[in-house]
Amino acid sequence: MPGERRSEQEIRREIAAEREQLADALAELRKGIDGKRRSAAAVVGVIAAACSAAAALMFVRRLRDG
């Protein structure tokens, strides 16, 4: 619409504001992804520790029975 022309500075301010919003959204997304990675790594660590403990118990039982 011809009567609603924006100045170059208004457009630049809008672009800068949108760029900040995009950067904030990206930062939040990265936090979420990092949190999921850490959770997955923790689960894998717990499973590995449990398997090691089970293997150690089986070894001790075999030594006792052996």
C-alpha distances in whole Angstrom, upper triangle without the diagonal:
4,6,6,7,10,14,16,18,16,15,19,20,18,20,23,23,22,25,27,27,27,31,32,31,33,36,36,37,39,41,41,43,45,46,47,49,51,52,53,55,57,57,59,61,62,63,65,67,68,69,71,73,74,75,77,78,79,81,83,84,85,87,89,90,91
4,6,6,10,12,15,18,16,16,19,20,19,21,24,24,24,26,29,28,29,32,34,33,35,38,39,39,41,43,44,45,47,49,49,51,53,54,55,57,59,60,61,63,65,66,67,69,70,72,73,75,76,78,79,81,82,84,86,87,88,90,92,93,93
4,6,9,12,15,17,15,16,19,20,19,21,24,24,24,27,29,28,30,32,33,34,36,38,38,39,42,43,44,45,48,49,50,52,54,54,56,58,59,60,62,64,65,66,68,70,71,72,74,75,77,78,80,81,83,84,86,87,89,90,92,93,94
4,6,10,13,14,12,12,16,16,15,17,20,20,20,23,25,24,26,29,30,30,32,34,35,36,38,40,40,42,44,45,46,48,50,51,52,54,55,57,58,60,61,62,64,66,67,68,70,72,73,74,76,78,79,81,82,84,85,87,88,89,90
4,7,9,12,10,10,14,15,14,16,18,19,19,22,24,24,25,28,29,29,31,33,34,35,37,39,40,41,43,45,46,47,49,50,52,53,55,56,58,59,61,62,64,65,67,68,70,71,73,74,76,77,79,80,82,83,85,86,88,89,90
4,7,8,6,7,10,11,10,13,15,15,16,18,20,21,22,24,26,27,28,30,31,32,34,36,37,38,40,42,43,45,46,48,49,51,52,54,55,57,58,60,61,63,64,66,67,69,70,71,73,75,76,77,79,81,82,84,85,87,87
4,5,5,6,9,10,11,13,14,16,17,18,20,21,23,24,26,27,29,30,32,33,35,37,38,39,41,42,44,45,47,48,50,51,53,54,56,57,59,60,62,63,65,66,67,69,71,72,73,75,77,78,80,81,83,84,86,87,88
4,5,5,6,9,10,11,12,14,15,16,18,20,21,22,24,26,27,29,30,31,33,35,36,37,39,41,42,43,45,47,48,49,51,53,54,55,57,58,59,61,63,64,65,67,69,70,71,73,75,76,77,79,80,82,84,85,86
4,5,5,6,9,10,10,12,14,15,16,18,20,21,22,24,25,27,29,30,31,33,35,36,37,39,41,42,43,45,46,48,49,51,52,53,55,57,58,59,61,63,64,66,67,69,70,72,73,74,76,78,79,80,82,84,84
4,5,5,6,9,10,11,12,14,15,17,18,20,21,23,24,26,27,29,30,32,33,35,36,38,39,41,42,44,45,47,48,50,51,53,54,56,57,59,60,62,63,65,66,68,69,71,72,73,75,77,78,79,81,83,84
4,5,5,6,9,10,11,12,14,15,16,18,20,21,22,24,26,27,28,30,32,33,34,36,38,39,41,42,43,45,47,48,49,51,53,54,55,57,59,60,61,63,64,66,67,69,70,72,73,75,76,78,79,81,82
4,5,5,6,9,10,10,12,14,15,16,18,20,21,22,24,26,27,29,30,31,33,35,36,37,39,41,42,43,45,47,48,49,51,52,53,55,57,58,59,61,63,64,65,67,69,70,71,73,75,76,78,79,80
4,5,5,6,9,10,11,12,14,15,17,18,20,21,23,24,26,27,29,30,32,33,35,36,38,39,41,42,44,45,47,48,50,51,52,54,56,57,58,60,62,63,64,66,68,69,70,72,74,75,76,78,79
4,5,5,6,9,10,11,12,14,15,16,18,20,21,22,24,26,27,29,30,32,33,35,36,38,39,41,42,44,45,47,48,50,51,53,54,56,57,59,60,62,63,65,66,67,69,71,72,73,75,77,77
4,5,5,6,9,10,10,12,14,15,16,18,20,21,22,24,26,27,28,30,32,33,34,36,37,39,40,42,43,45,47,48,49,51,52,54,55,57,58,60,61,63,64,65,67,69,70,71,73,75,75
4,5,5,6,9,10,10,12,14,15,16,19,20,21,23,25,26,27,29,30,31,33,35,36,37,39,41,42,43,45,47,48,49,51,52,54,55,57,58,59,61,63,64,66,67,69,70,72,73,74
4,5,5,6,9,10,11,12,14,15,17,18,20,21,23,25,26,27,29,30,32,33,35,36,38,39,41,42,44,45,47,48,50,51,53,54,56,57,59,60,62,63,65,66,68,69,71,72,73
4,5,5,6,9,10,10,12,14,15,16,18,20,21,22,24,26,27,29,30,32,33,35,36,38,39,41,42,44,45,47,48,50,51,53,54,55,57,59,60,61,63,65,66,67,69,71,71
4,5,5,6,9,10,10,12,14,15,16,18,20,21,22,24,26,27,28,30,32,33,35,36,37,39,41,42,43,45,47,48,49,51,52,54,55,57,58,60,61,63,64,66,67,69,70
4,5,5,6,9,10,10,12,14,15,17,19,20,21,23,25,26,27,29,30,31,33,35,36,37,39,41,42,43,45,47,48,49,51,52,54,55,57,58,60,61,63,64,66,67,68
4,5,5,6,9,10,11,12,14,15,17,18,20,21,23,24,26,27,29,30,32,33,35,36,38,39,41,42,44,45,47,48,50,51,53,54,56,57,59,60,62,63,65,66,67
4,5,5,6,9,10,10,12,14,15,16,18,20,21,22,24,26,27,28,30,32,33,35,36,38,39,41,42,44,45,47,48,49,51,53,54,55,57,59,60,61,63,65,65
4,5,5,6,9,10,11,12,14,15,16,18,20,21,22,24,26,27,28,30,32,33,35,36,37,39,41,42,43,45,47,48,49,51,52,54,55,57,58,60,61,63,64
4,5,5,6,9,10,11,13,14,15,17,19,20,21,23,25,26,27,29,30,32,33,35,36,37,39,41,42,43,45,47,48,50,51,53,54,56,57,59,60,62,63
4,5,5,6,9,10,11,12,14,15,17,19,20,21,23,24,26,27,29,30,32,33,35,36,38,39,41,42,44,45,47,48,50,51,53,54,56,57,59,60,61
4,5,5,6,9,10,11,12,14,15,16,18,20,21,22,24,26,27,28,30,32,33,35,36,37,39,41,42,43,45,47,48,49,51,53,54,55,57,58,59
4,5,5,6,9,10,11,12,14,15,16,18,20,21,22,24,26,27,29,30,31,33,35,36,37,39,41,42,43,45,47,48,49,51,53,54,55,57,58
4,5,5,6,9,10,11,13,14,15,17,19,20,21,23,25,26,27,29,30,32,33,35,36,38,39,41,42,44,45,47,48,50,51,53,54,56,57
4,5,5,6,9,10,11,12,14,15,17,18,20,21,23,24,26,27,29,30,32,33,35,36,38,39,41,42,44,45,47,48,50,51,53,54,55
4,5,5,6,8,10,10,12,14,15,16,18,20,21,22,24,26,27,28,30,32,33,34,36,37,39,41,42,43,45,47,48,49,51,52,53
4,5,5,6,9,10,11,12,14,15,16,18,20,21,23,24,26,27,29,30,31,33,35,36,37,39,41,42,43,45,47,48,49,51,52
4,5,5,6,9,10,11,12,14,15,17,19,20,21,23,24,26,27,29,30,32,33,35,36,38,39,41,42,44,45,47,48,50,51
4,5,5,6,9,10,11,12,14,15,17,18,20,21,23,24,26,27,29,30,32,33,35,36,38,39,41,42,44,45,47,48,49
4,5,5,6,9,10,10,12,14,15,16,18,20,21,22,24,26,27,28,30,31,33,35,36,37,39,41,42,43,45,47,47
4,5,5,6,9,10,11,12,14,15,17,18,20,21,23,24,26,27,29,30,31,33,35,36,37,39,41,42,44,45,46
4,5,5,6,9,10,11,12,14,15,17,18,20,21,23,24,26,27,29,30,32,33,35,36,38,39,41,42,43,45
4,5,5,6,9,10,11,12,14,15,16,18,20,21,22,24,26,27,28,30,32,33,35,36,38,39,41,42,43
4,5,5,6,9,10,10,12,14,15,16,18,20,21,22,24,26,27,28,30,31,33,35,36,37,39,41,41
4,5,5,6,9,10,11,12,14,15,17,18,20,21,23,24,26,27,29,30,32,33,35,36,38,39,40
4,5,5,6,9,10,11,12,14,15,17,18,20,21,23,24,26,27,29,30,32,33,35,36,38,39
4,5,5,6,9,10,10,12,14,15,16,18,20,21,22,24,26,27,29,30,32,33,35,36,37
4,5,5,6,9,10,11,12,14,15,16,18,20,21,22,24,26,27,29,30,32,33,35,36
4,5,5,6,9,10,11,12,14,15,16,18,20,21,23,24,26,27,29,30,32,33,34
4,5,5,6,9,10,11,12,14,15,16,18,20,21,22,24,26,27,29,30,32,32
4,5,5,6,9,10,11,12,14,15,16,18,20,21,23,24,26,27,29,30,31
4,5,5,6,9,10,10,12,14,15,16,18,20,21,23,24,26,27,29,30
4,5,5,6,9,10,10,12,14,15,16,18,20,21,23,24,26,27,28
4,5,5,6,9,10,11,12,14,15,16,18,20,21,23,24,26,26
4,5,5,6,9,10,10,12,14,15,16,18,20,21,23,24,25
4,5,5,6,9,10,11,12,14,15,17,18,20,21,23,24
4,5,5,6,9,10,11,12,14,15,17,18,20,21,22
4,5,5,6,9,10,11,12,14,15,17,18,20,21
4,5,5,6,9,10,11,12,14,15,17,18,20
4,5,5,6,9,10,11,12,14,15,17,18
4,5,5,6,9,10,11,12,14,15,16
4,5,5,6,9,10,11,12,14,15
4,5,5,6,9,10,11,12,14
4,5,5,6,9,10,11,12
4,5,5,6,9,10,10
4,5,5,6,9,10
4,5,5,6,8
4,5,5,6
4,6,5
4,6
4
